[in-house]
Amino acid sequence: RACTDGVVQAPAPARLIEGGLPTDALVAHVLVSKYADHCPLYRQSQIFARQGVMLDRSTLADWVGRAAQLLRPVHERLLAKLRGSGKLFADETTAPVLDPGRGRTKTGQLWAYARDDRPWGGTDPPAVAYVYAADRKAERPIAHLAGFGGVLQVDGYAGYRVFAERQGVRLAFCWAHVRRQFVDFAAKGASPVASEVLARIAALYRIESEIAGQSAEVRRRAREARSRPLLVALERFLRDKLALISQKSTLAEAIRYATSRWTGLTLFVEDGRIEMDSNTVERSIRPLALNRKNALFAGSDRGGEHWAVIASLVETCKLNGVGPQGYLADVIARIVDGIPQSRIDDLLPWAYPTIPGLKATARAA
């Protein structure tokens, strides 16, 4: 029977760029190239041009911005999940941002909040959430981690102490930062005190390597029996030596750095979930540093926010052994198709299947 109404065309599927050419997979490719492989948009534009595809950097930047806005609810949910954890790591790094009208960049901050309970057999998936802010004020982590009430493992930045006092949070400090205070002295061979401190810290780390992967309670008991006596002796050694040297010397500053944070430095003995250092979150800072080195700066404060949103999802994918390109393409498509807000947890990286090779790499990191 002949059609009476002519040819009927089904509506095209919804896309991130309505009426535009890019598929969700292409947008995901641009995001992964920029935030996982650290290839700036101008280089991507050049790569496309070599293949006969003319895509201006501004066009790619528009795609990135649209994707970041679309993915913002997933980022917010990721951060909310981290706020509900019993223990987190925190750190921050600079984020150069263009400052229109001044002819130069200004210095924003990317704050990183990470969770990795695998060293003690915890069941919560590893994750990291970055949040962009215009400055490094203590009010930033207070706002980012509102409602968090666990243990926060950090470096020596004083702003975290303000946060801890207001939030009632316990701070665990980082032995890697303490160790760095003494490394230069020992390398020059001019300080037997520094060499002795490093040897004693190394003994603590040897214990940690032996109990890695054990349950929190097993780790706690081992630390009480083996690490506690070493720490008591180390504190006595530091305070005795501090009394014998010039209080204005750099070595005295290094010793005071440790002794003034002693409660937080020894908290790991009481709680098997706590690590000796904050290297977990420092590893999460490295991709930001690579992106900063290659891209030089974000184009605006909004660009810094986009950076935080997409990098959070990419790095959390990597921590969980999930392929970021397939993940981002699928999440973008599902949000565009109208997935309900009640199913937002289905879009978190650990809800996706892992790739065996990536999983092994994530654990090794």
Secondary structure, 3 states (H helix, E strand, C coil): CCCCCCCCCCCCCCCCCCCCCCCHHHHHHHHHHHHCCCCCHHHHHHHHHHCCCCCCHHHHHHHHHHHHHHHHHHHHHHHHHHHCCCEEEEEEEEEEEEECCCCEEEEEEEEEEEECCHHHCCCCCCEEEEEEECCCCCHHHHHHCCCCCCEEECCCCCHHHHHHHHHCCEEECCHHHHHHHHHHHHHHCCCHHHHHHHHHHHHHHHHHHHHCCCCHHHHHHHHHHHHHHHHHHHHHHHHHHHCCCCCCCHHHHHHHHHHCCHHHHCHHHHCCCCCCCCHHHHHHHHHHHHHHHHHCCECCHHHHHHHHHHHHHHHHHHHCCCCHHHHHHHHHHHHHCCCCHHHHHHHCHHHCCCCHHHHHHHHHC
